[in-house]
Amino acid sequence: MRVSVIGGGGWGLALARLLHRNGHSLQVWEHNATYLATLISNHANPALLPGITLPEDIIFTGDFASVEKFSPHIVILATPSQYLRPTLRSMPLEAQKGIWMSPGLLAVVNVAKGIEEGSLQTLDAVLAELLPEAMQHKICALSGPSHAEEVAREVPTAVVVAGNDEDLLVTLQEVFSNDYFRVYRSNDLLGVEIGGAVKNIIAIAAGIIDGLGFGDNTIGALLTRGIVEIQRFGVALGAKAETFWGLSGLGDLVTTATSPHSRNRYVGKRIGEGKKLRQIIQEMEMVAEGVATTNSVYQLALQRGIEMPIVREVWEILYQEKDPRQAIISLMTRKLKAE
């Protein structure tokens, strides 16, 4: 198949490499002129995927007209969550018509993890708003415990693809799966999107705990109560409870909250060590999705009356500069209750 990846960050490049290995034709669109020039000349981006060189026949472009001409069967959206809407809106109208209305386009697969600020929408809802009505059943999400650095090195990985068309999900499983990348399927698109987004907030909290010098007891408590909050939030919005015990919920949470590859955990760790959020973000090469998503989830939880004490404390640390040690005390001294 012909696959266009919109977003040449680490995850987009890792998926392009994987799909090329699976025998598909790949094109990667990247907006950053410096990154694009490096990709065209070197077929690599050491800043994002050190030590990884991409196959010579992967096409790199910064022109949406080239995406239209490529006529992809699958479009993978790998832009950071807060840039998804502006990226798609920047697409010229003729290119939009040519890409989204193409009879050969089988699926649009979002691989970003977040909830949009302002609208407070999950990314599948953003896509449903932006794409033609005829495309709605083609909107899918790929999520799960899958650091780009490890997928690019062919480390065994399992993820889940979610959508509303069972036959399409089976096709996507076959497109993505190989001997080191196993794909399950789910019809709970909303739940998979929420699990992938909210776990980033708990990962920030895990980093804060590490930065403060606390231990395994604290992390164990955080992850256990964190998945409870994620599930409570998801079910309140209409997702299935069991989704959050799967790859896009518990699996992704454990990986993101404990891995040195995790950008969200890194942000939390630096904050726990006493650094300011603005300085941390300025120094980072890649985007930590959980920072903006913390604000989105906190505001949405307030609107819906959903109890999320960990999210609230992370929000106060990030957006109100609350002392992280005081946040831990606030959580530990809440009213006692049954588990």
BALOBA-1460 file (C-alpha; in Angstrom, 3 decimals):
// residues 339
<rec num="1" residu="m" x="0.000" y="0.000" z="0.000"/>
<rec num="2" residu="r" x="0.945" y="3.673" z="-0.324"/>
<rec num="3" residu="v" x="1.169" y="5.324" z="3.094"/>
<rec num="4" residu="s" x="1.614" y="9.032" z="3.790"/>
<rec num="5" residu="v" x="2.817" y="10.017" z="7.261"/>
<rec num="6" residu="i" x="1.911" y="13.584" z="8.217"/>
<rec num="7" residu="g" x="4.591" y="14.568" z="10.722"/>
<rec num="8" residu="g" x="8.240" y="13.566" z="10.568"/>
<rec num="9" residu="g" x="8.890" y="13.485" z="14.295"/>
<rec num="10" residu="g" x="10.364" y="10.471" z="16.035"/>
<rec num="11" residu="w" x="7.137" y="8.460" z="16.060"/>
<rec num="12" residu="g" x="6.246" y="9.290" z="12.469"/>
<rec num="13" residu="l" x="9.712" y="8.247" z="11.306"/>
<rec num="14" residu="a" x="9.690" y="5.044" z="13.347"/>
<rec num="15" residu="l" x="6.342" y="4.055" z="11.826"/>
<rec num="16" residu="a" x="7.565" y="4.937" z="8.335"/>
<rec num="17" residu="r" x="10.547" y="2.648" z="8.828"/>
<rec num="18" residu="l" x="8.325" y="-0.132" z="10.164"/>
<rec num="19" residu="l" x="5.820" y="0.092" z="7.316"/>
<rec num="20" residu="h" x="8.581" y="0.223" z="4.726"/>
<rec num="21" residu="r" x="10.007" y="-2.972" z="6.227"/>
<rec num="22" residu="n" x="6.514" y="-4.463" z="5.823"/>
<rec num="23" residu="g" x="6.707" y="-3.835" z="2.086"/>
<rec num="24" residu="h" x="4.668" y="-0.645" z="1.715"/>
<rec num="25" residu="s" x="5.534" y="2.561" z="-0.182"/>
<rec num="26" residu="l" x="6.175" y="5.464" z="2.190"/>
<rec num="27" residu="q" x="6.001" y="9.225" z="2.023"/>
<rec num="28" residu="v" x="6.643" y="11.515" z="5.010"/>
<rec num="29" residu="w" x="5.418" y="15.134" z="5.142"/>
<rec num="30" residu="e" x="7.336" y="17.392" z="7.547"/>
<rec num="31" residu="h" x="6.729" y="21.112" z="8.149"/>
<rec num="32" residu="n" x="10.015" y="21.930" z="9.925"/>
<rec num="33" residu="a" x="12.330" y="23.122" z="7.142"/>
<rec num="34" residu="t" x="15.514" y="22.194" z="9.028"/>
<rec num="35" residu="y" x="14.294" y="18.690" z="9.823"/>
<rec num="36" residu="l" x="13.031" y="18.243" z="6.264"/>
<rec num="37" residu="a" x="16.375" y="19.234" z="4.741"/>
<rec num="38" residu="t" x="18.176" y="16.782" z="7.022"/>
<rec num="39" residu="l" x="15.760" y="13.993" z="6.113"/>
<rec num="40" residu="i" x="16.108" y="14.638" z="2.381"/>
<rec num="41" residu="s" x="19.908" y="14.785" z="2.473"/>
<rec num="42" residu="n" x="20.680" y="12.145" z="5.109"/>
<rec num="43" residu="h" x="17.526" y="10.024" z="5.430"/>
<rec num="44" residu="a" x="17.957" y="10.414" z="9.162"/>
<rec num="45" residu="n" x="17.259" y="12.833" z="12.004"/>
<rec num="46" residu="p" x="19.795" y="12.186" z="14.766"/>
<rec num="47" residu="a" x="18.085" y="14.725" z="17.028"/>
<rec num="48" residu="l" x="14.952" y="12.577" z="17.139"/>
<rec num="49" residu="l" x="16.109" y="9.029" z="16.338"/>
<rec num="50" residu="p" x="19.833" y="8.790" z="16.984"/>
<rec num="51" residu="g" x="21.586" y="5.946" z="15.197"/>
<rec num="52" residu="i" x="18.661" y="5.247" z="12.840"/>
<rec num="53" residu="t" x="18.937" y="5.642" z="9.062"/>
<rec num="54" residu="l" x="15.778" y="5.405" z="6.994"/>
<rec num="55" residu="p" x="15.540" y="3.544" z="3.656"/>
<rec num="56" residu="e" x="16.558" y="5.543" z="0.593"/>
<rec num="57" residu="d" x="13.243" y="5.112" z="-1.203"/>
<rec num="58" residu="i" x="11.124" y="6.762" z="1.506"/>
<rec num="59" residu="i" x="9.948" y="10.079" z="0.035"/>
<rec num="60" residu="f" x="10.220" y="13.245" z="2.162"/>
<rec num="61" residu="t" x="8.230" y="16.379" z="1.347"/>
<rec num="62" residu="g" x="6.936" y="19.613" z="2.837"/>
<rec num="63" residu="d" x="4.277" y="20.092" z="0.158"/>
<rec num="64" residu="f" x="0.706" y="18.861" z="0.590"/>
<rec num="65" residu="a" x="0.301" y="18.834" z="-3.181"/>
<rec num="66" residu="s" x="2.884" y="16.039" z="-3.219"/>
<rec num="67" residu="v" x="0.765" y="14.109" z="-0.715"/>
<rec num="68" residu="e" x="-2.235" y="14.466" z="-3.017"/>
<rec num="69" residu="k" x="-0.170" y="13.321" z="-5.998"/>
<rec num="70" residu="f" x="1.127" y="10.319" z="-4.017"/>
<rec num="71" residu="s" x="-2.541" y="9.249" z="-3.632"/>
<rec num="72" residu="p" x="-2.131" y="7.359" z="-0.338"/>
<rec num="73" residu="h" x="-4.244" y="4.400" z="0.691"/>
<rec num="74" residu="i" x="-3.530" y="5.243" z="4.348"/>
<rec num="75" residu="v" x="-2.778" y="8.607" z="5.958"/>
<rec num="76" residu="i" x="-1.047" y="8.482" z="9.347"/>
<rec num="77" residu="l" x="-1.377" y="11.640" z="11.432"/>
<rec num="78" residu="a" x="1.759" y="11.900" z="13.570"/>
<rec num="79" residu="t" x="1.759" y="15.587" z="14.470"/>
<rec num="80" residu="p" x="1.663" y="16.569" z="18.173"/>
<rec num="81" residu="s" x="-1.926" y="16.678" z="19.395"/>
<rec num="82" residu="q" x="-2.141" y="20.457" z="19.799"/>
<rec num="83" residu="y" x="-0.923" y="20.936" z="16.206"/>
<rec num="84" residu="l" x="-3.308" y="18.476" z="14.578"/>
<rec num="85" residu="r" x="-6.058" y="20.988" z="13.809"/>
<rec num="86" residu="p" x="-3.776" y="23.791" z="12.521"/>
<rec num="87" residu="t" x="-1.787" y="21.318" z="10.423"/>
<rec num="88" residu="l" x="-4.876" y="19.981" z="8.679"/>
<rec num="89" residu="r" x="-6.307" y="23.470" z="8.265"/>
<rec num="90" residu="s" x="-3.061" y="24.601" z="6.613"/>
<rec num="91" residu="m" x="-3.659" y="22.070" z="3.850"/>
<rec num="92" residu="p" x="-4.767" y="23.862" z="0.640"/>
<rec num="93" residu="l" x="-8.393" y="23.216" z="-0.293"/>
<rec num="94" residu="e" x="-7.498" y="21.479" z="-3.523"/>
<rec num="95" residu="a" x="-5.172" y="19.121" z="-1.667"/>
<rec num="96" residu="q" x="-7.843" y="18.468" z="0.955"/>
<rec num="97" residu="k" x="-10.332" y="17.475" z="-1.712"/>
<rec num="98" residu="g" x="-7.801" y="15.357" z="-3.551"/>
<rec num="99" residu="i" x="-6.653" y="13.492" z="-0.439"/>
<rec num="100" residu="w" x="-9.791" y="13.099" z="1.693"/>
<rec num="101" residu="m" x="-12.200" y="12.444" z="-1.159"/>
<rec num="102" residu="s" x="-9.961" y="9.985" z="-2.990"/>
<rec num="103" residu="p" x="-11.787" y="6.674" z="-3.513"/>
<rec num="104" residu="g" x="-8.508" y="4.880" z="-2.829"/>
<rec num="105" residu="l" x="-8.102" y="6.277" z="0.690"/>
<rec num="106" residu="l" x="-8.919" y="3.473" z="3.121"/>
<rec num="107" residu="a" x="-8.048" y="4.930" z="6.522"/>
<rec num="108" residu="v" x="-6.860" y="7.977" z="8.468"/>
<rec num="109" residu="v" x="-4.906" y="6.762" z="11.483"/>
<rec num="110" residu="n" x="-4.129" y="9.165" z="14.325"/>
<rec num="111" residu="v" x="-1.067" y="8.222" z="16.377"/>
<rec num="112" residu="a" x="-0.791" y="11.368" z="18.526"/>
<rec num="113" residu="k" x="-1.899" y="11.223" z="22.165"/>
<rec num="114" residu="g" x="-3.660" y="14.186" z="23.706"/>
<rec num="115" residu="i" x="-6.827" y="16.176" z="24.267"/>
<rec num="116" residu="e" x="-7.086" y="19.477" z="22.443"/>
<rec num="117" residu="e" x="-6.927" y="22.644" z="24.497"/>
<rec num="118" residu="g" x="-9.785" y="25.051" z="24.001"/>
<rec num="119" residu="s" x="-12.263" y="22.620" z="22.465"/>
<rec num="120" residu="l" x="-11.435" y="19.918" z="25.078"/>
<rec num="121" residu="q" x="-12.010" y="17.324" z="22.354"/>
<rec num="122" residu="t" x="-10.340" y="13.967" z="21.896"/>
<rec num="123" residu="l" x="-8.430" y="13.791" z="18.620"/>
<rec num="124" residu="d" x="-10.928" y="11.469" z="16.948"/>
<rec num="125" residu="a" x="-13.571" y="14.154" z="17.623"/>
<rec num="126" residu="v" x="-11.296" y="16.811" z="16.129"/>
<rec num="127" residu="l" x="-10.906" y="14.670" z="13.011"/>
<rec num="128" residu="a" x="-14.642" y="14.028" z="12.825"/>
<rec num="129" residu="e" x="-15.120" y="17.789" z="12.772"/>
<rec num="130" residu="l" x="-12.469" y="18.484" z="10.132"/>
<rec num="131" residu="l" x="-12.870" y="15.588" z="7.700"/>
<rec num="132" residu="p" x="-15.741" y="15.059" z="5.223"/>
<rec num="133" residu="e" x="-18.741" y="13.087" z="6.479"/>
<rec num="134" residu="a" x="-17.938" y="10.259" z="4.083"/>
<rec num="135" residu="m" x="-14.617" y="9.805" z="5.914"/>
<rec num="136" residu="q" x="-16.048" y="9.324" z="9.418"/>
<rec num="137" residu="h" x="-15.923" y="5.524" z="9.444"/>
<rec num="138" residu="k" x="-12.308" y="5.635" z="8.229"/>
<rec num="139" residu="i" x="-11.020" y="7.492" z="11.326"/>
<rec num="140" residu="c" x="-8.851" y="5.237" z="13.511"/>
<rec num="141" residu="a" x="-6.261" y="5.531" z="16.265"/>
<rec num="142" residu="l" x="-3.110" y="3.532" z="16.946"/>
<rec num="143" residu="s" x="-1.971" y="3.582" z="20.566"/>
<rec num="144" residu="g" x="-0.205" y="1.591" z="23.255"/>
<rec num="145" residu="p" x="3.200" y="1.209" z="24.956"/>
<rec num="146" residu="s" x="5.423" y="2.093" z="22.008"/>
<rec num="147" residu="h" x="8.381" y="4.427" z="22.360"/>
<rec num="148" residu="a" x="9.597" y="5.517" z="18.936"/>
<rec num="149" residu="e" x="13.227" y="4.883" z="19.877"/>
<rec num="150" residu="e" x="12.513" y="1.213" z="20.590"/>
<rec num="151" residu="v" x="10.203" y="0.581" z="17.632"/>
<rec num="152" residu="a" x="12.872" y="2.033" z="15.352"/>
<rec num="153" residu="r" x="15.347" y="-0.494" z="16.820"/>
<rec num="154" residu="e" x="12.818" y="-3.314" z="16.260"/>
<rec num="155" residu="v" x="12.230" y="-4.001" z="19.955"/>
<rec num="156" residu="p" x="9.196" y="-6.330" z="20.369"/>
<rec num="157" residu="t" x="6.144" y="-4.124" z="20.833"/>
<rec num="158" residu="a" x="2.365" y="-4.609" z="21.110"/>
<rec num="159" residu="v" x="-0.188" y="-1.875" z="20.388"/>
<rec num="160" residu="v" x="-3.891" y="-1.537" z="19.623"/>
<rec num="161" residu="v" x="-5.673" y="-0.019" z="16.635"/>
<rec num="162" residu="a" x="-9.178" y="1.305" z="17.285"/>
<rec num="163" residu="g" x="-12.044" y="2.372" z="15.071"/>
<rec num="164" residu="n" x="-15.650" y="1.709" z="14.133"/>
<rec num="165" residu="d" x="-15.200" y="-0.508" z="11.065"/>
<rec num="166" residu="e" x="-14.185" y="-4.062" z="12.009"/>
<rec num="167" residu="d" x="-13.085" y="-5.031" z="8.512"/>
<rec num="168" residu="l" x="-10.894" y="-1.930" z="8.267"/>
<rec num="169" residu="l" x="-9.305" y="-2.705" z="11.646"/>
<rec num="170" residu="v" x="-8.425" y="-6.214" z="10.466"/>
<rec num="171" residu="t" x="-6.806" y="-4.717" z="7.363"/>
<rec num="172" residu="l" x="-4.804" y="-2.251" z="9.456"/>
<rec num="173" residu="q" x="-3.630" y="-5.052" z="11.732"/>
<rec num="174" residu="e" x="-2.213" y="-6.809" z="8.691"/>
<rec num="175" residu="v" x="-0.623" y="-3.606" z="7.352"/>
<rec num="176" residu="f" x="1.204" y="-2.742" z="10.590"/>
<rec num="177" residu="s" x="2.005" y="-6.129" z="12.140"/>
<rec num="178" residu="n" x="5.260" y="-8.042" z="11.740"/>
<rec num="179" residu="d" x="7.610" y="-10.169" z="13.827"/>
<rec num="180" residu="y" x="8.447" y="-7.358" z="16.245"/>
<rec num="181" residu="f" x="5.296" y="-5.212" z="16.094"/>
<rec num="182" residu="r" x="2.013" y="-6.888" z="17.064"/>
<rec num="183" residu="v" x="-1.307" y="-5.059" z="16.635"/>
<rec num="184" residu="y" x="-4.539" y="-5.865" z="18.440"/>
<rec num="185" residu="r" x="-7.855" y="-4.238" z="17.536"/>
<rec num="186" residu="s" x="-10.593" y="-2.470" z="19.518"/>
<rec num="187" residu="n" x="-13.946" y="-0.915" z="18.684"/>
<rec num="188" residu="d" x="-13.615" y="1.549" z="21.595"/>
<rec num="189" residu="l" x="-12.042" y="4.444" z="19.717"/>
<rec num="190" residu="l" x="-12.911" y="6.939" z="22.452"/>
<rec num="191" residu="g" x="-11.414" y="4.783" z="25.202"/>
<rec num="192" residu="v" x="-8.181" y="4.185" z="23.301"/>
<rec num="193" residu="e" x="-7.804" y="7.929" z="22.637"/>
<rec num="194" residu="i" x="-8.438" y="8.799" z="26.305"/>
<rec num="195" residu="g" x="-6.083" y="6.159" z="27.666"/>
<rec num="196" residu="g" x="-3.256" y="7.363" z="25.441"/>
<rec num="197" residu="a" x="-3.848" y="10.994" z="26.398"/>
<rec num="198" residu="v" x="-4.409" y="10.895" z="30.151"/>
<rec num="199" residu="k" x="-1.590" y="8.480" z="30.981"/>
<rec num="200" residu="n" x="0.821" y="11.270" z="30.018"/>
<rec num="201" residu="i" x="-0.391" y="13.288" z="33.004"/>
<rec num="202" residu="i" x="0.286" y="10.405" z="35.366"/>
<rec num="203" residu="a" x="3.718" y="10.017" z="33.735"/>
<rec num="204" residu="i" x="4.493" y="13.637" z="34.614"/>
<rec num="205" residu="a" x="3.509" y="12.831" z="38.206"/>
<rec num="206" residu="a" x="5.807" y="9.790" z="38.140"/>
<rec num="207" residu="g" x="8.683" y="11.979" z="37.024"/>
<rec num="208" residu="i" x="7.962" y="14.458" z="39.813"/>
<rec num="209" residu="i" x="8.101" y="11.604" z="42.347"/>
<rec num="210" residu="d" x="11.466" y="10.511" z="40.946"/>
<rec num="211" residu="g" x="12.790" y="14.060" z="40.940"/>
<rec num="212" residu="l" x="11.789" y="14.471" z="44.580"/>
<rec num="213" residu="g" x="13.761" y="11.363" z="45.471"/>
<rec num="214" residu="f" x="10.830" y="9.226" z="46.581"/>
<rec num="215" residu="g" x="10.791" y="5.477" z="45.973"/>
<rec num="216" residu="d" x="9.004" y="2.446" z="44.592"/>
<rec num="217" residu="n" x="6.209" y="2.573" z="47.173"/>
<rec num="218" residu="t" x="5.193" y="6.001" z="45.916"/>
<rec num="219" residu="i" x="5.346" y="5.003" z="42.247"/>
<rec num="220" residu="g" x="3.291" y="1.862" z="42.939"/>
<rec num="221" residu="a" x="0.620" y="3.921" z="44.654"/>
<rec num="222" residu="l" x="0.637" y="6.507" z="41.850"/>
<rec num="223" residu="l" x="0.205" y="3.997" z="39.024"/>
<rec num="224" residu="t" x="-2.536" y="2.099" z="40.858"/>
<rec num="225" residu="r" x="-4.560" y="5.186" z="41.707"/>
<rec num="226" residu="g" x="-3.650" y="6.776" z="38.375"/>
<rec num="227" residu="i" x="-5.303" y="4.048" z="36.310"/>
<rec num="228" residu="v" x="-8.385" y="4.450" z="38.515"/>
<rec num="229" residu="e" x="-8.552" y="8.134" z="37.584"/>
<rec num="230" residu="i" x="-8.014" y="7.425" z="33.890"/>
<rec num="231" residu="q" x="-10.777" y="4.819" z="33.892"/>
<rec num="232" residu="r" x="-13.155" y="7.039" z="35.882"/>
<rec num="233" residu="f" x="-12.598" y="9.871" z="33.420"/>
<rec num="234" residu="g" x="-13.009" y="7.654" z="30.366"/>
<rec num="235" residu="v" x="-16.182" y="5.943" z="31.557"/>
<rec num="236" residu="a" x="-17.717" y="9.311" z="32.429"/>
<rec num="237" residu="l" x="-17.140" y="10.405" z="28.827"/>
<rec num="238" residu="g" x="-18.654" y="7.225" z="27.387"/>
<rec num="239" residu="a" x="-15.703" y="4.835" z="26.978"/>
<rec num="240" residu="k" x="-15.690" y="1.173" z="28.004"/>
<rec num="241" residu="a" x="-14.215" y="0.404" z="31.429"/>
<rec num="242" residu="e" x="-12.306" y="-2.664" z="30.229"/>
<rec num="243" residu="t" x="-10.354" y="-0.650" z="27.628"/>
<rec num="244" residu="f" x="-8.267" y="0.925" z="30.373"/>
<rec num="245" residu="w" x="-6.878" y="-2.421" z="31.509"/>
<rec num="246" residu="g" x="-5.503" y="-3.016" z="28.013"/>
<rec num="247" residu="l" x="-2.541" y="-1.830" z="25.975"/>
<rec num="248" residu="s" x="-3.746" y="1.739" z="25.492"/>
<rec num="249" residu="g" x="-4.507" y="2.089" z="29.207"/>
<rec num="250" residu="l" x="-2.509" y="0.181" z="31.784"/>
<rec num="251" residu="g" x="0.137" y="-0.948" z="29.287"/>
<rec num="252" residu="d" x="0.892" y="2.548" z="28.028"/>
<rec num="253" residu="l" x="0.721" y="3.998" z="31.534"/>
<rec num="254" residu="v" x="3.336" y="1.626" z="32.958"/>
<rec num="255" residu="t" x="5.700" y="2.185" z="30.026"/>
<rec num="256" residu="t" x="5.387" y="5.969" z="29.909"/>
<rec num="257" residu="a" x="5.595" y="6.430" z="33.668"/>
<rec num="258" residu="t" x="8.720" y="4.298" z="34.127"/>
<rec num="259" residu="s" x="10.787" y="4.667" z="30.950"/>
<rec num="260" residu="p" x="13.805" y="6.962" z="30.455"/>
<rec num="261" residu="h" x="12.515" y="7.511" z="26.892"/>
<rec num="262" residu="s" x="9.360" y="9.222" z="28.205"/>
<rec num="263" residu="r" x="9.308" y="12.955" z="27.514"/>
<rec num="264" residu="n" x="6.442" y="13.458" z="29.962"/>
<rec num="265" residu="r" x="8.265" y="11.661" z="32.749"/>
<rec num="266" residu="y" x="11.332" y="13.768" z="31.939"/>
<rec num="267" residu="v" x="9.361" y="16.997" z="32.364"/>
<rec num="268" residu="g" x="8.051" y="15.802" z="35.720"/>
<rec num="269" residu="k" x="11.488" y="14.731" z="36.911"/>
<rec num="270" residu="r" x="13.016" y="18.108" z="36.128"/>
<rec num="271" residu="i" x="10.174" y="19.843" z="37.973"/>
<rec num="272" residu="g" x="10.710" y="17.563" z="40.977"/>
<rec num="273" residu="e" x="14.367" y="18.592" z="40.884"/>
<rec num="274" residu="g" x="13.344" y="22.241" z="41.139"/>
<rec num="275" residu="k" x="13.378" y="23.415" z="37.506"/>
<rec num="276" residu="k" x="10.716" y="25.734" z="36.054"/>
<rec num="277" residu="l" x="8.342" y="24.381" z="33.399"/>
<rec num="278" residu="r" x="9.050" y="27.138" z="30.860"/>
<rec num="279" residu="q" x="12.794" y="26.472" z="30.980"/>
<rec num="280" residu="i" x="12.284" y="22.714" z="30.625"/>
<rec num="281" residu="i" x="10.049" y="23.104" z="27.561"/>
<rec num="282" residu="q" x="12.454" y="25.546" z="25.895"/>
<rec num="283" residu="e" x="15.321" y="23.084" z="26.264"/>
<rec num="284" residu="m" x="13.440" y="20.097" z="24.819"/>
<rec num="285" residu="e" x="13.799" y="18.991" z="21.190"/>
<rec num="286" residu="m" x="10.463" y="17.116" z="21.203"/>
<rec num="287" residu="v" x="6.979" y="17.842" z="22.542"/>
<rec num="288" residu="a" x="5.749" y="16.519" z="25.884"/>
<rec num="289" residu="e" x="2.062" y="16.004" z="25.071"/>
<rec num="290" residu="g" x="1.045" y="15.711" z="28.720"/>
<rec num="291" residu="v" x="1.661" y="19.368" z="29.582"/>
<rec num="292" residu="a" x="-1.160" y="20.772" z="27.431"/>
<rec num="293" residu="t" x="-3.304" y="17.687" z="28.053"/>
<rec num="294" residu="t" x="-3.086" y="18.284" z="31.818"/>
<rec num="295" residu="n" x="-4.867" y="21.590" z="31.328"/>
<rec num="296" residu="s" x="-7.441" y="20.080" z="28.950"/>
<rec num="297" residu="v" x="-8.269" y="17.132" z="31.204"/>
<rec num="298" residu="y" x="-8.372" y="19.281" z="34.342"/>
<rec num="299" residu="q" x="-10.823" y="21.724" z="32.723"/>
<rec num="300" residu="l" x="-12.964" y="18.907" z="31.318"/>
<rec num="301" residu="a" x="-13.040" y="17.121" z="34.680"/>
<rec num="302" residu="l" x="-14.149" y="20.345" z="36.345"/>
<rec num="303" residu="q" x="-16.937" y="20.797" z="33.791"/>
<rec num="304" residu="r" x="-18.169" y="17.230" z="34.176"/>
<rec num="305" residu="g" x="-17.680" y="16.956" z="37.940"/>
<rec num="306" residu="i" x="-15.213" y="14.047" z="37.625"/>
<rec num="307" residu="e" x="-13.013" y="13.475" z="40.670"/>
<rec num="308" residu="m" x="-9.336" y="13.421" z="39.586"/>
<rec num="309" residu="p" x="-7.121" y="14.366" z="42.548"/>
<rec num="310" residu="i" x="-3.815" y="13.385" z="40.896"/>
<rec num="311" residu="v" x="-4.632" y="15.365" z="37.755"/>
<rec num="312" residu="r" x="-5.638" y="18.338" z="39.902"/>
<rec num="313" residu="e" x="-2.332" y="18.313" z="41.775"/>
<rec num="314" residu="v" x="-0.295" y="17.995" z="38.560"/>
<rec num="315" residu="w" x="-2.275" y="20.903" z="37.089"/>
<rec num="316" residu="e" x="-1.557" y="23.039" z="40.150"/>
<rec num="317" residu="i" x="2.153" y="22.204" z="39.930"/>
<rec num="318" residu="l" x="2.351" y="23.005" z="36.196"/>
<rec num="319" residu="y" x="-0.013" y="25.956" z="35.994"/>
<rec num="320" residu="q" x="-0.042" y="27.405" z="39.527"/>
<rec num="321" residu="e" x="3.584" y="26.584" z="40.457"/>
<rec num="322" residu="k" x="2.512" y="24.644" z="43.518"/>
<rec num="323" residu="d" x="5.340" y="23.107" z="45.528"/>
<rec num="324" residu="p" x="5.517" y="19.436" z="44.420"/>
<rec num="325" residu="r" x="6.155" y="18.275" z="48.008"/>
<rec num="326" residu="q" x="3.023" y="20.061" z="49.148"/>
<rec num="327" residu="a" x="1.096" y="18.377" z="46.332"/>
<rec num="328" residu="i" x="2.181" y="14.960" z="47.612"/>
<rec num="329" residu="i" x="1.073" y="15.923" z="51.132"/>
<rec num="330" residu="s" x="-2.296" y="17.070" z="49.748"/>
<rec num="331" residu="l" x="-2.830" y="13.664" z="48.119"/>
<rec num="332" residu="m" x="-1.683" y="11.695" z="51.148"/>
<rec num="333" residu="t" x="-3.914" y="13.590" z="53.604"/>
<rec num="334" residu="r" x="-7.160" y="13.409" z="51.654"/>
<rec num="335" residu="k" x="-10.173" y="12.014" z="53.476"/>
<rec num="336" residu="l" x="-9.760" y="8.282" z="54.123"/>
<rec num="337" residu="k" x="-12.009" y="6.011" z="52.044"/>
<rec num="338" residu="a" x="-12.527" y="2.453" z="50.853"/>
<rec num="339" residu="e" x="-10.443" y="1.380" z="47.860"/>
